[in-house]
Amino acid sequence: MMTDAWSLYDRMIAQVSEDALVRRVIMGAHHCLVEAECGTGVAALHRGGARLRMERGWAGRPLRELAAGAKSWDFEVASVGVAALNVWHNQRGRLGALGLVEDAESTDPFVFLAPVAARMAAEKSDGSRPRAVVVGHFPHLAAIAEHADVVVLERSARADTDLPDTACEYLLPGADLVVMTGMTLANKTMPRLLELSRGALTCVVGPSATICAPVLEAGADLVAGSVVADAELAREVVTCGAALHGSGALEHVLVATPRGRAALASPGGGGDGAHAQAAGELLD
């Protein structure tokens, strides 16, 4: 159980090399991008929070210092901090040690989670349906909803059926499946959401998702994120304010803990014991 919410951020930031230097920071209409000597990272631009504003003159400064911005209460600054974290962590060469799933039929969580939900439903001996909670209003939930009762938590409701994000305290502890956007890191809700979701199969999704051991050890079973495959194209897309999804600039990847991989391959998703065993294997 996580007792200090900042520990997740501090561990992620501490793993960024002190020697890596920032080359460029771009804040577009919808995304932000950070380039460094070691690679490129992106994140969705999350607005709100305090109005502290982004500092100028980041070229040549340590990437770790920029990544520390993920702790800012100005969510735009925090978004850039998440992009800086993704420069370091979301590199293909680092993902193998985390449990990169190379044989997945799809890295789209709303594709690969549908059969997981179906297997969860088949395991229900009382005829009930699994309970799925989705943090963030995503499209294409129908496939999961065929097999599970889906509730969407959204800070700014987009549909009549959306519930406010404060409902997390009531719904996540009893959920079978939890899906959350990677931008919960920028708005500071991820540590608590992962803690509340300990009994569920938990998946962090989206191009902003930071793929690293601290996130897995904090409770994520699956991270469906991305690495920048074409830095020049990503820079152009972000600068123009276009959509990164479908642009060809990103390669979508999936990382799974032992428990997450078991859920992809076999019925159900395991219980708290399986989750504890998976976390133990990661820590080892």
Secondary structure, DSSP 4 states (H G I P E B T S, - for coil): --S-THHHHHHHHHTS-TT-BEEEEEE-SSEEEEEETTEEEEEE----B----PPS--TTSBHHHHHGGGG-SBHHHHHHHHHHHHHHHS-HHHHGGGTB-SS-S---HHHHHHHHHHHHHHH-TTS---EEEEES--S--HHHHTTSEEEEE-SS--STT-B-GGGHHHHGGG-SEEEEEGGGTTTT-HHHHHHHTTTSEEEEESTT---SHHHHHTT-SEEEEEEES-HHHHHHHHHHT--STTSSSEEEEEEE-HHHHHHHHSSS---HHHHHHHHHHHH-
